[in-house]
Amino acid sequence: MATTLTPTTGVAVVLLLLFSLLTHHATSHPSDSLVSDLSALQSQSPNGVIHLTDALLRRILSLPTPRPFHFIIFFDAHHLHSKAELSLPALKSEFSLVSSSFQTNNPNQPPPLFFFEIEFQESQSSFAVFGINSIPHIRLIPPSAVDPKTDSIQMDASDFSRLADSMAEFIESRAKLTVGPIVRPPIVSQKQIFMIVVVILISIPFFVKRLISGNTILHDKNIWMAGAIFVYFFSVSGAMFNIIRKMPMFLVDRQDPNKLVFFYQGSGMQLGAEGFSIGFLYTIVGLLLALVTHLLVRLRNRNVQRLVMIVVLFVSFWAVRKVVLLDNWKTGYRIHAYWPSSW
Amino acid sequence: MSEPETSQSTALRHAFGNVLSFFILLLIGVLAFSIRLFSVIKYESVIHEFDPYFNYRVTQFLIKNGVYDFWNWFDDRTWYPLGRVIGGTVYPGLTLTAGALWRIFHSLNIPLSVETVCVFTAPIFSAFASWAAYLLTKEVKGTGAGLTAAVLLSMVPSYISRSVAGSYDNEAVAIFALIFTFYLYIKTLNTGSLFYATLNAIAYFYMVCSWGGYTFIINLIPMHVLLCIVTGRYSPRLYIAYAPLVVLGTLLASLVPVVGFNAVMTSEHFASFLVFIIIHVVALVYYIKGILTPQMFKVAVTLVVSVGLIVCCAALAVLIALVASSPTKGWSGRSLSLLDPTYASKYIPIIASVSEHQPPTWPSYFMDINVLAFLVPAGIIACFMPLSDASTFAVLYIVTSVYFSGVMVRLMLVLAPAACIMSGIALSEAFDVFTRSIKFQLLGATQSPQVNKAGDTNSVAKNDVVKTEISEDSLKERPSRKNKKKEKENIEKASSVSRIEKASLVSRIEKRLLVLPLEASVVAILLLVLLGAFYVVHCVWAAAEAYSAPSIVLTTRSNNGLHVFDDFREAYAWLSHNTEVDDKVASWWDYGYQTTAMANRTVIVDNNTWNNTHIATVGTAMSSPEKAAWEIFNSLDVKYVLVVFGGFVGYPSDDINKFLWMVRIGGGVFPHIKEPDYLRDGQYRIDSQATPTMLNSLMYKLSYYRFVETDGRGFDRVRNTEIGKKHFKLTHFEEVFTTHHWMVRLYKLKPPRNRIRGKTKKSKSVSGSIINQLCHAVHVYYCETCSVTLT
């Protein structure tokens, strides 16, 4: 019974354990040295993702199967990080999040699963070993895999669609390892929260004092006006749609890569730049109308008034016309009136 | 010199203006009512879509059995075997309103059927809503703006979409209640009268009875109060407008069974209580400021502020503790998805699956509020020009509603009245300026200006000058609540005297100068009229073409004339004539309300998606192979299964297109259903490339059974492919009825074989359903999401 262990039996058990460990170490394989190397590399990396090189990969693959661990590789290409539609940086950070969560949830050594990332430009031959010609690509290599190309398991697009959580599910279902809950670093650390709270608490009395005397930024109605107009612009431009659906500002034309597509045909979708330009047209007409009715009337000079009005009318007419035409083009609606056919 | 004469002529003008306004409002009401009749003219007088059928059924019950039975009604026709407590889970406002209307008509010996009353409730209330918009805008910016706003609201497409004849849903009466509550709040704010404050609480009660959107009111009004306090606009009128509303309103709201203790327990309401505390602190500060000298006040201020801060901090701490202790942090899923827009799409498939909960793109705004989108910014600026309590409220209303509409398409409905009010203000100000310019310069050229000026400017400039004066002196010159009546009279007298004096004086000095060039004004007016005309054309078109379809009857126009698809009613009629009264019918939840209302048969799940596990059970059955599905359905006593199939006629919102959501919702509770099993390389397909799991699922089989016999190759007109598995037999189900256009197919569960071994699988009831109060009114599934989120 573990609970009734006397100190002497405890010591004996520990000694026995040590002995068994030592003997095990004495008959060590090449795999053990590799595992300890990998563990060392892993502990050096802040999130536990090991940078994989051609040499290291060869060493791992040279081990006799079954290898003592699973490993999962994130295939990265720095020169493609700028392509927004691949979202490589985001996937990479999610991948390292899975890695660090795995380590915090499974602290036992040696780990049954190693996380690697490999860079295309320095290890092209490794990419060839796995036969990879498109990214984003994440691959899990089980211990029994002999041929890396056929025996490893590719992570489907649907498996990283929900980012870290679905990656963890993938690992759990395929490698039969538990990743545990994903530990996301909080956006602001405890210290920062504390600081913010202190700053707010200190500033409250000053703020209240100014509030009572009535000269804060909040008492300037122009700021409120600008804020209101901005919220309006932001909403009618469908910016919320762009945020929720993570729409890019524009697309590259499939037929002609040099051409950019700014307007998407079909009412269920819109691109970022498209939304903002229409939002601008929606807003500008109202602003010009307000300019005429509230500012221009106060002007004494007739000719300036005339000139400004001509410009305003022209711009407004053009904006409304443009929106109507674009709407008809985008949605395909043909709005028509119903004229009486007979009296 | 000519004061009595002028006052007499203004009185005459006033009288004439009032009569004219009355007739204009009458016509606006007629317009609001009649523009919504397209659905009746084009189709027939029939209840539309899904939720209205439930409301119709409830109304029938109410009229037949009376209010008390309705209150205690336990409905065993839905959610078999659980049932549903209707009285405690439904917003009763709409039903009671229609019931009252029916009773009124019958007491006047007008024998209308229940269905007729239900069909026309929405148009009647949209006329009321236009009048309420007139009242609200009049309080903000005067009669001219009010009339313009009312006429705009009477035909704004966004509102038409929810209030055409036959669209018998909560929103139909709720929008009226919303606007009217806001009007009474502003009225109280402008007058400081407790009478209006009480009315306001009652209007709020009606709103709580009608729609879950009442939380918008109970958050917007506190926000406005807070804004007024922060910007130094606190006044006793603000207190009178707010405090009774919170106290009476909360008490009344908790009388509605569906709200009950939520009125004090959920964090949607906490803002109002917090502001309630703050306004008392502020009132105390103002009171002390009034009785102390400035020096003493400075001393006192530190004391009061610190005490107030402590109280606020304590209250805040309690609130935070309360909020943090509840699992969703006290916020229901739908409210959370407003604040954090990505919440729903991440965590709640049943919310994300509904098309009205998607964020809108810019064409949605053009479709739903049309040219008002251009005018609103001008209205916002006009509200700032002389800033009053009422106009800050209008600005706050438009800003919050436009933000919320950006998160969810369905909230466009709340934006529409605000947009109409703002555009009404903008249009009337613009017309004011332009007509004034034309009038002055034309008259100035022909007649001697002195004679006409006083009278004309009076009438022209009446609105804005008088309004701002009233609001300003009522703002400043109301020190206490004593002698209210007398004071009111005094002020009214004083202001009516000063109105004439000041208006004529001010206008004589200023208005003469505030003109624009004649010809430019003429052009501008022409363009504005053109814009208005375009709006009317668009609205009529939207009412006639886009929003009038009842979706229970479909029509298409082809070369050889109009073609009507009446398959739904055909199927429901078959059910009601050919099945036993107690038979249970399983279908996806969209068709639950219609089945109970039209076929009068018991359903397993319906559009009131309160029990996620139950829905997931049906989703699992539909996603399972035939045998497993049979066992699930048999365990629920299901006799018939109903599927909607559009592949034959090309009806896109059928069950195959919704199928992935069934898989997702089913998989959320029963993990052996996995979405990737139904997808080939992340793509949803039903052709020969489809996965075996997909081809063997019950939904596939029931949809495409014998489909190949129609054209010999099984070409699906919605998915535009040939189906994957063409010839197969059903082992556990038998086809009993397929409608004329194959849109609804009914299957019967085969009786169990004699030696069925083992126990039938009971569906595990997982406690803690994700969603309790959810998505009503589901129209079309959002098919694009499948392709967007999956690839």
Interface residues (C-beta under 8 A of the other chain):
Chain A: D156 A157 S158 D159 S161 R162 I204 P205 V208 L211 I212 G214 L218 H219 K221 W224 M225 G227 A228 I229 V231 Y232 F234 S235 V236 S237 G238 A239 M240 F241 I243 I244 R245 S267 G268 M269 Q270 E274 G275 I278 G279 Y282 T283 V285 G286 L287 L289 A290 V292 T293 H294 L296 V297 R298 R300 R302 Q305 R306 M309 I310 L313 S316 F317 A319 V320 V323 V324 D327 K330 T331 Y333 I335 H336 A337 Y338
Chain B: V230 T231 G232 V285 V301 V305 L309 P341 T342 S345 K346 P359 P360 T361 W362 P363 S364 Y365 F366 M367 V371 A373 F374 L375 V376 P377 A378 G379 I380 I381 A382 F384 M385 L387 V395 I398 V399 V402 Y403 S405 G406 V407 A426 E429 A430 D432 V433 S437 L513 L514 V515 L516 P517 A520 S521 V523 A524 L527 L531 F534 V537 H538 V540 W541 A544 A546 E675 P676 L679 D681 G682 E784 V788 T789 L790 T791
